[in-house]
Structure formats: structure tokens, C-alpha cells
Amino acid sequence: MTNISKHNRELLSAEYEVGAMQPIDHQRSKDGTIKYLFPVETGGGGLFVETVFIPDHDRATLCVSCQVGCKMNCLFCQTGKQGWQGNLTVADILNQIYALPQVDQLTNIVFMGQGEPMDNLDAVLRATEVLTADWGWQWSPKRITVSSVGVRNKLKRFLDESQCHVAISMHSPLHEQRLQLMPAEKAMPLEETIRLLKQYDFTHQRRCSFEYICFGGLNDSPLYGREIVRQLQGLECRVNLIRFHEIPDVDLPGSNEQRMEALRDYLTAHGITTTIRASRGQDIFAACGLLSTARQSEATKQHIIDSE
């Protein structure tokens, strides 16, 4: 930067670094999945988020985070056990992409990592704008999916202001059970979320999907299939069935293959395109929040030691 004085250039060099922040740790699975741990500036530094690179033949998907911790506190999610420690800035979100060693291989990005995207909506919208704008990456919005448990007013704003795909965390079609699994059900019940979605067109460019973790004997019987069909009738969408990745101190059983296949076949036979998502990274810290929780715990212990 020769248009500023040498003295000011030296000050900038001493105080700032231009470029992306590299991941400080990673876990590599035998199936090719890689979970990266990134430092973030949120909260003044010293915090971490996870980003997962998932190669699959001619596709390469990156699962990015939008918050440190999460306010939603879903029973089955390790990230919620951290509590909420801050929203990522737009720079923190995009850094997970820019600094990825495999960035040139990416075909898709999903906002399904740590945090609730609608709870940090301004930053998420700005990040997706950078990725899709003519002056940015020029990606099609069809290459980006943003997930949500359903947040009143925020989800509507996202649907109005973005053309990216949307994925809703369902996990149970029954109000009382979903409330036990996902406290956010109280503020915006699933049926209200579905009524909102039915006001939008998902028959052309944008896709709507529902994420559904199958818990053995809890939400994988024909009763749940019938209720899902009833609620989703008239909405162009698909359902992704997901195997449960166990997390510490949570006594939830995973469903078996036969019950998941039966649920898939029932939903498909009743007009709802349904797939069983392949489990990836099971031999590493697969569930969201496990790697960052471990690193944060180490940092806290070290801080205590240093203070003594």
C-alpha cells in the first residue's frame, strides 16, 4: 500500500493481518469427511466453531456454522449444551469458506452447523449475498441451503429476502414430543411453520426440505408417518431421514435400518419424496459441537491453571 506512509504501513503490519484465519485443528474420517475447527473473532477471540467438508463423488458440500453455541438447546444436539456465546460476524462465517483447504472443490454449502441461522439472520443473509451476487462468488442460490428450527418473523424474512433453499428441523410431527426435543416448538410450533411455508412457491427454483432424526421406538413408527403426511399435504417438499449420532449424557436411542426404511417407503408411497441421509464421519467427532466443546473445555482448564 504505497499510497500511505511507511510509518502507517508499519503500524498496520504490527496490528493487523490481511487474509483468512486458518483452521487450528481437524479430524479426518476414513470416508473422506473432514471436520475443521476454526477460531473466530466473536466474543473477543478465544472461541471456536466447527466446519465440516463432505466429499461425495462429484459433489463436495461444506457445512458451516453461524453461531458459537446456540440458544435453541435441542435435546439431541451437543452445540446447545454449550449455551449461546455469540453470533458470528459475516467475516467469521465467510472465513470458514475462504480458508477451507478444499475451497476450489466446493459444489454446495449448507448452513447446518453450529447455531440457528435465523437467530443470526442479518449476518447469514449478508454472507449468502456475497456468495450469490454478481459482484461476489456468483453462485446460484440453488447451491446453498439454510436450515432452521422455525423462528417467528425471522423465517418469514428469510423466505422473502433470499432464494436459497430452506431446510426445517422437524424431528417429530407431534407438538408435545417436539416440545420435549426442541424447546423452540413453544415459540413457533411446527404447524405454524408449515402454514407459513405453504404461502411460498417451492415448485421451481427453491427447494423446501424437512430434516428428521430417527430415534428408535420414539418417532419412527407408522403413527408418525401418517401425521407427517397429514401436515405436509399440499406443500411441495422432501423429507430427509437422519441417523442419530449419540452425544454424551443424552439417553436417546438411534433407530435401526428396517424402521427407517419402512418410514421412508411409507412417506414416499404417500407422495412425499423421502431419502435416508448417508451417515458420514462416524469415526470422528461426528455430531455437531463435539470437537468445539472439547477444545473449549481444554481452553477453560488451561485458563484456570494459568490463573492459579
NORHUQUI-V138791 format. One line per field, one symbol per residue. psi: psi as a letter, one per 20 degrees, with the letter a starting at -180 (. if undefined). burial: b if it has 16 or more other C-alpha atoms within 10 Angstrom, else e. A space follows every 10 residues. Layout:
psi->???
burial->???
//
This chain:
psi->nijrqgghgh gghhhqppaq pqqirqppqi jipppqopqq ipjjrjrqrq pppnqndjqo qpoqqiqoaq ihlphjphgh iirpiqqqrg ghghhhghjp hkhiiphqpp mjbprohiil gghgggghgh hiqhicikqq hijppprqio ppgggggghh iqjqqpppof hpipggghhh hnhihghnqg hgghgghiiq okiegqqprp pnpppojgkk rhghgghggg hipiporrpo ppqpoqqqko mpqqqrhghg hggghggghk joppqopppq khjangqpig ghgghhgghg ghhgghi.
burial->eeeeeeeeee eeeeeeeeee bbbeebbbbe eebbbbbbbb ebeeeebbbb bbbbbeeeeb bbbbbbbbbb bbbbbbbbbb bbebebbbbb bbbbbbbbeb eeeeebebbb bbbbbbbbbb bebbbbbbbb bbeeeeeebe bebbbbbbbb bbebbbebbe eebbbbbbbb bbbbeeebbe bbbbbeeebb eebbeebeee ebeeebbbbb bbbbbbeebb beebbeebbe ebeebbbbbb bbbbbbbeee ebebbeeebb bebbbbbbee ebbbbbeeeb beebbbbbbb bbbebbeeee eeeeeeee
//
